[in-house]
Amino acid sequence: MAKHYILSEKGNDYKANLHCHTTISDGQMTPEEVKEYYMAHGYSIVAYSDHDLFVPHPELCDENFCALNAYEMEFYDYETTEDFNIMRTTHINMIALDPKLEIQPFFHRKRYFAGNGVHNKHLIKFDESQPDFVRDYTPECVNMVMRECKRLGFFVIYNHPRWSLENYPIYSKYDEMNALEMMNGGSIVEGYIEHNYQIYDDLLMQGKKLFAIAGDDNHSKHDALVCWTMIRADDLSYESVAKALKNGNCYATNGPLIKEFYEEDGKLFVKTSDAKFITFSTNCRHAKNVFVEGGTVNSAEFELNEYDKYVRVTIVAPDGTVAFSSPYFADNT
């Protein structure tokens, strides 16, 4: 049988920050400074996801850098409390899969601006025939927004559930995102345990098909370069990067690399950078941990059984850094 690649066999691996804030909203670096800083540290892709302002940056794209057009949208539970310390919230990133996409959906002319946002709202385009959109902190509203954004051509990411104070009864009702933020750099720097492998399994066990990404959520250099998404794409053109993201040719990491990940003859095979151990996790009571006492491993295999609906891989390096694969789905979708 032919190999079925979960992470594409071909392409180049590009280091990406898919969650970023600049002086357009509440960040401390300009878009140009973000590009310079991240490129100096080996990044080739940044999604400029300023709060509530969808501002494309085609001027930043060149043969060595891809600036993805994006924005972050928030839903706060003001109905329950006015105390921000205990207020639950949902944050989602929308990344435009088409560089020609310019119209920001679900806009409000007077509300939902962070930092400098109120002074930069003139930078965006929106459908002026539409009324102001008022956000509700309900699964129905969040799902409707995510579903419509996907229809319009956005890649939707569910951000930092730990920082958001959301628990299983809440996040289990979200159905329309493309990916989960497995690590959030800003939250980790602040002290939150924003490694969301349990939340990922909770959602995958429900049958939701989500890819694994990571983002800095940086507002300054202090919370930058913490974790990233590796994207395997044909080249650095916007179209190639967007296609790779849409197809799940990506994984979340703060160190380890996944070199190959494929299925052949009922087995999964993974090849990695040096690992202390490699773990396979599934929806059922079927798992495997591969390690060498006192040494490192660079590959592992896993025999599938009839109960496996999905299988994901966790790689832990000798220095404790970790990578989370996007899953293998048994129905190959």
ABEGO torsion letter per residue (X at the ends): XBBBBABBABEBBBBBBABBBBAABABABBAAAAAAAAAAAGBABBBBBBBGBBBBBAAABBAABBBBBBBBBBBBBAAABABAAABBBBBBBBBBABAABABBBGBBAABGBBEAAAAAAAABBBBAABBBBBBBBBAAAAAAAAAAAAAAGBBBBBBGAAAAGBBAAAAAABAABABBBABBAAAAAAGBBBBAAAAAAAAAAAGBBBBBBBBAGBABAAABGABBBBBBBABABAAAAAAAAAAGBBBBBAGBBBABBBBBGGBBBBBBBBBABBBBBBABBBBBBBBBBGBBBABBBBBBBAABABBBBBBBBAAGBBBBBBBBBAAGX
